[in-house]
C-alpha cells in the first residue's frame, strides 16, 4: 500500500461522510411533514374501496346499520365474540362456516325443536364443464345438504336434470342460480373465492372452443 | 362568543374524525317493508347469529322464508300468530316479541337490503361531495 492509495481511500471516505450528512440535512424537519400530511386530501387514500381490518365484524352499535340510540342495540352480541375459535377465511363473515361445522365447532339444529335430528346428507359431486379457460366447476352436494334441504334448491332454482340448467357468472353476480345464496349469505364471489367452485383443472389436451368463422379463417 | 366558537370548532373536528362508512356484518338483513311507515325502526336480522344455532333448512324449508330480503311480507300479526320469526320467538325456543328493540334496531330510513351482498358491492357508491356532510 503506497501513500497515493492511502490518500484516495481517505478522500472517498470523507466524500461518503459528507454526502451522508448532506442527505440527513436534506430531510425536512418533523414539523413540516405533519403540516404536509394535513394538506393531503382524504379523498385520495390508497385502496379506498377495500375494507380495512378494523372495520370488519364491527359490534352492532358501530356497524352503521344498527341505531346506537336504541337500547336493544347494546344488548345484541358482537359477532367477534361469537366467532372466537372458529376457522377464518378472507371473505364474507371471515368465518369458514363449512369447516366449523365439519370440525364440530358448531352444532346448529336441523330441526327447530329436536337437537338430535341428523341432516339428510347426500355425497354427490356434480362436475360442470366450463367453456372458457377457467377450471371446471365441481358442485359438492355434501356441504350443501348439511345445511339445506333438497327442496330449497330443487326444482325452483335448479332443475334436477343433467344439462337442464344454464348458469353463468353474470346471473350469479346478479343474485340468481348459485347467487341466490352465494354473495348474500354463504361465501361471496370475490377474486379470492373463484377457486372454491372452479376447482377441477382442465385436461392437459384442452383447447379453447373455436367458432366456425375462426376455424375457416384462423388468421382473422 | 369565543367559547361557543371554540365549542363549535371542537364538535366539527369530532365529526370529521369519526370513522367513515362503518361495515355491518356480511348477510345482515334490514327489513323495512312496513316499519318506517309505522314509526318503528327497521328490523335487522343477523344471519350469522342464527346460522350458528340453526341450519338454513329450518327457516328456509320448514318455516317457508323466501331467499329474498323483504320478500316475505312479515308483519307483527303473523309473528304473534306463530308464523315466520314467531315460530321460535315465542318465549319457548327464543325470547318473545315484547323485546321490540332487539329486532327493530336499525337506523331509521335504512332501505330493505342484505348488507354486503355482491349486488350491493357491484353497484358503484353514489358520489358524495366533500363540502357537504
Interface residues (C-beta under 8 A of the other chain):
Chain A: X41 X42 X43 X51 X54 X55 X56 X57 X58 X60 X62 X63 X64 X65 X66 X67 X70 X71 X72 X73 X75 X76 X77 X79 X82 X83 X92 X93 X95 X97 X106 X108 X109 X110 X111 X112 X113 X119 X146 X147 X148 X149 X151 X152 X173 X174 X175 X179 X180 X181 X182 X183 X184 X185 X188 X189
Chain B: X19 X21 X22 X23 X24 X25 X26 X27 X28 X30 X41 X44 X46 X47 X48 X49 X51 X52 X53 X54 X55 X56 X57 X58 X60 X61 X62 X63 X67 X87 X88 X93 X99 X100 X101 X102 X103 X104 X105 X106 X107 X108 X110 X114 X115 X116 X117 X118 X119 X122 X130
